[in-house]
Amino acid sequence: MKNTNDVVNDVTGKSGIRLDRMRRLNVALDAAKGLAYLHEFVNPPIIHRDIKSKNIPLDESLNAKVSDFGISKSMIDSESSHVITQLKGTMGYMDPKYYMTHQLTKKSDAYSFGVLMLELITARKPIEHGKYIVREVQEKMDKAKDLYNLHEFLDPAIGLGTTLKGLEKFVGLAMRCVKEAGSDRPMMAEVVKEIENIMELAGLNFNANSTPTSASYEEISNGSSHYPNSSGTFDSSGVYLPR
């Protein structure tokens, strides 16, 4: 089984798989669905706390799932946040507010997901040669220019030189996810809807690309998906539960 990090960041091509733009959008959508499910439809809700490309495995059909719940945290009763005494997570993906205040919220996962989105379109690790991709994009980004002036950061494999409808919206959504204040970040349910809209704008039919193991967000919302999956395999919510 490959993970998103193996495939997206494999500049040598040794993995034998190269993700085109459509597949990267599908990865983002599948992972967002999984997180939205954990946040909104699991009782009590779960904060993953370690969203990163290595924790997004791809099955043989390149469907993406959310995995590795080793440091996840349940939100008890009506709590909207947790104060954590021991910080856990991965540098580069970790919410700076959580790092500074030890206050963990659903928006902490949203921040990590925003970093993952940037990784998907740049094929760069969050921290490379002492440079942080979020800061690099923030400093270079110019909404008045084509592709927000980010040509030097974008992975050519996504189709640079062709019309990339929706790419600017994808970047904009990623940058909203990594806003400094958690209150300025979207909920994951909103992220799901926006990625679906981006795929429609790009002329991609996300329903046609779905497989039986990847339920639509509407199916999850209506309760037709179940967590956990006792078989220890891919859950239709976009969650991967190891045996």
MOPE-V785154 format. One record per backbone hydrogen bond with DSSP energy under -0.5 kcal/mol. CO is the residue of the C=O (numbers start at 0). NH is the residue of the N-H. E is the energy in kcal/mol with one decimal. If there is no record, write none. Layout:
# MOPE-V785154
<<CO & NH & E> <CO & NH & E>>
This chain:
# MOPE-V785154
<<1 & 57 & -3.4> <2 & 6 & -1.6> <3 & 7 & -2.8> <4 & 8 & -1.7> <6 & 9 & -0.7> <8 & 10 & -1.6> <9 & 12 & -0.9> <12 & 15 & -1.5> <17 & 19 & -0.6> <19 & 23 & -2.1> <20 & 24 & -2.3> <21 & 25 & -2.0> <22 & 26 & -2.3> <23 & 27 & -2.3> <24 & 28 & -2.5> <25 & 29 & -2.9> <26 & 30 & -2.4> <27 & 31 & -2.3> <28 & 32 & -2.4> <29 & 33 & -2.0> <30 & 34 & -2.2> <31 & 35 & -2.8> <32 & 36 & -2.4> <33 & 37 & -2.0> <34 & 38 & -2.4> <35 & 39 & -2.6> <36 & 40 & -2.3> <36 & 41 & -0.9> <37 & 45 & -2.3> <44 & 74 & -3.2> <45 & 47 & -0.6> <46 & 72 & -2.8> <51 & 54 & -1.6> <52 & 3 & -0.9> <52 & 4 & -0.9> <52 & 55 & -1.6> <54 & 66 & -2.4> <55 & 3 & -2.1> <56 & 64 & -1.7> <57 & 1 & -0.8> <58 & 61 & -2.3> <62 & 58 & -2.2> <65 & 239 & -4.2> <68 & 71 & -1.1> <72 & 46 & -3.3> <73 & 75 & -0.8> <75 & 78 & -2.3> <81 & 83 & -0.7> <81 & 103 & -3.6> <84 & 86 & -0.6> <89 & 92 & -2.0> <89 & 93 & -1.3> <94 & 98 & -2.3> <95 & 99 & -2.3> <96 & 100 & -2.9> <96 & 102 & -0.5> <97 & 101 & -2.1> <101 & 83 & -3.5> <101 & 103 & -0.7> <103 & 81 & -2.5> <104 & 107 & -1.5> <104 & 108 & -0.7> <105 & 108 & -0.7> <105 & 109 & -1.4> <106 & 110 & -1.9> <107 & 111 & -1.8> <108 & 112 & -2.3> <109 & 113 & -2.1> <110 & 114 & -1.8> <111 & 115 & -2.0> <112 & 116 & -2.3> <113 & 117 & -1.8> <114 & 118 & -2.2> <115 & 119 & -2.1> <116 & 120 & -1.4> <117 & 121 & -1.6> <118 & 122 & -2.3> <120 & 154 & -2.8> <125 & 132 & -2.9> <127 & 130 & -2.2> <130 & 127 & -2.3> <130 & 132 & -0.6> <131 & 135 & -2.5> <132 & 136 & -2.5> <133 & 137 & -2.4> <134 & 138 & -2.3> <135 & 139 & -1.6> <136 & 140 & -2.6> <141 & 144 & -1.9> <144 & 147 & -1.9> <145 & 148 & -2.3> <146 & 149 & -1.8> <147 & 141 & -2.1> <149 & 152 & -1.7> <149 & 153 & -1.5> <154 & 157 & -2.2> <155 & 158 & -2.0> <155 & 159 & -0.9> <158 & 161 & -2.0> <161 & 160 & -0.5> <161 & 163 & -0.5> <162 & 164 & -0.7> <163 & 166 & -1.8> <165 & 169 & -2.1> <166 & 170 & -2.6> <167 & 171 & -2.7> <168 & 172 & -2.4> <169 & 173 & -2.4> <170 & 174 & -2.4> <171 & 175 & -1.5> <172 & 176 & -2.0> <173 & 177 & -1.2> <175 & 178 & -1.4> <180 & 183 & -1.7> <181 & 184 & -1.5> <186 & 189 & -0.5> <186 & 190 & -1.8> <187 & 191 & -2.3> <188 & 192 & -1.6> <189 & 193 & -2.3> <190 & 194 & -2.5> <191 & 195 & -2.2> <192 & 196 & -2.1> <193 & 197 & -2.3> <194 & 198 & -2.4> <195 & 199 & -1.9> <196 & 200 & -2.4> <197 & 201 & -2.1> <198 & 203 & -3.4> <199 & 202 & -1.4> <203 & 205 & -1.0> <204 & 208 & -1.4> <206 & 209 & -0.8> <210 & 213 & -2.4> <215 & 219 & -1.9> <216 & 220 & -2.7> <217 & 221 & -1.9> <218 & 223 & -2.3> <219 & 222 & -1.6> <227 & 229 & -0.7> <228 & 231 & -2.0> <232 & 240 & -1.6> <234 & 237 & -1.9> <234 & 238 & -0.6> <235 & 214 & -2.5> <237 & 65 & -1.9> <238 & 234 & -2.9> <238 & 240 & -0.6> <239 & 241 & -0.6>>
